[in-house]
Amino acid sequence: MAQAELQQRRYTSEEYFALEATSEIRHEFFEGEVFAMAGESIAHNIIAQNFVLGLRPALRGKKCQVLLETVQLAVEHGRHYTYPDIMVSCDPRDQLETRRQHHPALIVEVLSPSTAAYDRGKKFKQYQKLPSLWHYILVAQTTWRVEWYRRNEASEWVITVLTEPQEVLAITELNLQLTVAEVYEETGVAQLRAHGPGEGAEE
């Protein structure tokens, strides 16, 4: 997910919706602040495509929707609205919607240097408020690194970091089996290099 410079004035949620209805670019909204979404890199675009290519056949027959970044997510009514890079919702209520989703089971965000801290921090804390969300995946676009956060039966979030080509993102309930190599196929992104002590936080 990428964002342009923050607009300085504060908006009500109604003003934000009016802005989105007429704007040629998308904006995210958090507590009155509006963020314009910047253009994405080619690597970002291909990573998102690779996830969709893995998810669509995996979910065939499951009555789940795979949605890309032009569909809005209502994270917190009247307070927080985003455009995740990829969402999967299997909730019948979401399938009746025409503009935004409320009950995603999976969210994927492709990191960029300007948004990585936000995606790992404040945004993830907000996403954790969604009772439907069981999987949150952060994907680097400068090296091979997939951070897979999943909610366990105790409602605790655990993380698995995948960096090797043969390692598999295996989400049983969504029938998804996607290797790291498949995530980065045709992106031109180089594999993660070995780091010394204290290094390794790659966006």
C-alpha positions in Angstrom: 0.0 0.0 0.0 1.3 3.5 -0.9 0.2 6.9 0.2 0.9 10.4 -1.0 1.3 13.4 1.3 -1.3 13.9 4.1 -3.9 16.6 3.5 -3.8 19.0 6.4 -7.4 19.7 7.1 -9.7 17.4 9.0 -12.8 15.8 7.5 -15.9 14.2 8.7 -16.7 10.7 7.4 -19.5 12.2 5.3 -17.1 14.8 3.7 -14.7 11.9 3.1 -17.3 9.9 1.3 -18.3 12.9 -0.8 -14.6 13.4 -1.7 -14.3 9.8 -2.8 -17.4 9.9 -4.9 -15.9 12.7 -7.1 -12.2 12.2 -6.9 -10.1 10.6 -9.6 -7.7 9.1 -7.0 -8.4 7.0 -3.9 -8.0 8.2 -0.4 -7.8 6.5 3.0 -9.4 8.0 6.1 -8.4 7.8 9.7 -9.8 9.9 12.5 -10.5 12.8 10.3 -7.3 12.7 8.3 -7.4 11.9 4.6 -4.5 10.3 2.8 -4.2 10.3 -1.0 -3.1 7.0 -2.5 0.0 7.2 -4.6 0.7 5.1 -7.8 2.2 1.7 -7.3 5.4 0.1 -8.7 5.4 -2.7 -11.3 6.8 -5.1 -8.7 3.9 -4.2 -6.4 1.4 -4.8 -9.2 2.8 -8.2 -10.1 3.0 -9.4 -6.5 -0.7 -8.6 -6.1 -1.5 -10.4 -9.4 0.4 -13.5 -8.2 -1.7 -13.6 -5.0 -4.9 -13.3 -7.0 -3.7 -16.1 -9.4 -3.2 -18.3 -6.3 -6.3 -17.3 -4.5 -8.9 -17.5 -7.2 -8.6 -21.2 -8.0 -8.1 -22.1 -4.4 -11.4 -20.5 -3.4 -13.5 -21.8 -6.3 -16.8 -23.1 -5.0 -16.3 -21.6 -1.5 -18.5 -18.5 -2.0 -15.6 -16.2 -1.2 -14.6 -13.0 -3.0 -11.1 -11.9 -3.9 -11.0 -8.1 -4.1 -8.2 -5.8 -5.2 -7.2 -2.3 -4.0 -10.0 -0.4 -5.6 -12.5 -1.8 -3.0 -12.8 0.0 0.3 -12.7 -1.6 3.7 -14.6 -0.2 6.6 -12.2 -1.0 9.4 -14.1 1.1 12.1 -17.4 2.8 11.2 -17.1 6.5 10.9 -13.4 6.4 11.9 -11.2 4.3 9.7 -11.5 3.4 6.0 -8.7 1.8 3.9 -8.1 0.2 0.5 -6.1 -3.0 1.2 -4.1 -4.3 -1.7 -6.0 -7.6 -1.5 -8.9 -8.8 0.6 -10.7 -12.1 0.8 -14.2 -12.2 2.4 -16.4 -15.2 2.7 -19.1 -13.4 4.7 -22.5 -13.4 3.0 -23.1 -9.9 4.2 -20.2 -8.6 2.3 -21.4 -10.2 -0.9 -24.5 -8.0 -0.8 -22.3 -4.9 -0.7 -21.6 -2.7 -3.8 -18.8 -0.3 -2.6 -17.1 -1.5 0.6 -16.4 -4.6 2.7 -16.7 -5.1 6.4 -15.8 -8.7 7.2 -12.6 -9.8 5.5 -11.0 -13.1 6.5 -7.6 -12.3 4.9 -5.9 -9.0 4.1 -2.6 -8.6 2.1 -0.6 -5.4 2.0 2.5 -5.0 -0.2 5.0 -2.9 1.7 6.8 0.2 0.5 9.4 2.3 2.4 6.9 5.1 3.1 4.2 2.8 4.5 5.9 -0.2 6.1 5.9 1.2 9.7 2.2 2.1 9.3 1.2 -1.3 7.9 3.0 -3.1 10.7 1.9 -0.7 13.4 -1.1 1.5 13.6 -2.9 -0.1 10.7 -2.4 -3.6 12.0 -3.7 -2.6 15.4 -6.8 -1.3 13.7 -7.2 -4.4 11.6 -7.1 -6.6 14.7 -10.4 -5.0 15.7 -12.1 -6.9 12.9 -13.5 -10.1 14.4 -13.6 -11.7 11.0 -9.9 -11.3 10.2 -7.7 -14.4 10.7 -4.8 -13.7 8.4 -2.8 -10.5 7.7 0.0 -10.8 5.2 2.8 -8.2 4.6 4.9 -8.6 1.5 8.2 -6.8 0.9 8.8 -5.6 -2.7 12.5 -5.0 -2.4 13.5 -8.6 -1.4 11.9 -12.0 -0.8 10.1 -11.6 2.6 6.5 -12.6 3.5 5.3 -11.8 7.0 2.3 -14.0 7.8 0.3 -13.0 10.9 -2.5 -15.3 11.9 -5.0 -15.3 14.7 -4.9 -18.6 16.8 -7.8 -20.2 18.7 -6.8 -18.1 21.8 -7.3 -14.9 19.6 -3.5 -14.3 19.8 -1.6 -13.1 16.7 1.4 -15.3 15.8 3.9 -14.5 13.0 5.7 -16.7 10.5 8.3 -15.1 8.3 8.9 -16.8 4.9 12.0 -16.0 2.9 13.1 -19.2 1.1 11.8 -20.0 -2.4 10.3 -23.3 -1.4 8.6 -22.1 1.8 4.8 -22.3 1.6 2.1 -19.9 2.7 -0.4 -22.6 3.6 -3.8 -21.3 4.7 -5.9 -24.5 5.1 -9.3 -22.9 5.5 -8.9 -20.9 2.3 -7.3 -23.9 0.5 -4.3 -21.7 -0.3 -0.8 -23.2 -1.0 1.5 -20.4 -2.3 5.3 -20.7 -2.3 7.5 -17.7 -1.8 8.9 -18.3 -5.3 5.3 -18.0 -6.7 4.7 -14.8 -4.7 7.7 -13.2 -6.4 7.4 -14.8 -9.8 8.3 -12.4 -12.7 8.7 -9.5 -10.3 12.5 -9.1 -10.8 12.8 -8.8 -7.0 16.0 -10.3 -5.6 16.1 -12.8 -2.8 16.9 -11.8 0.7 20.6 -11.6 1.4 22.2 -12.8 4.6 22.3 -10.0 7.3 24.6 -9.5 10.2 23.5 -9.0 13.8 20.9 -6.2 14.1 20.1 -6.1 10.4 17.2 -7.5 8.4 14.2 -5.2 8.6 13.5 -5.0 4.9 10.6 -3.2 3.3 
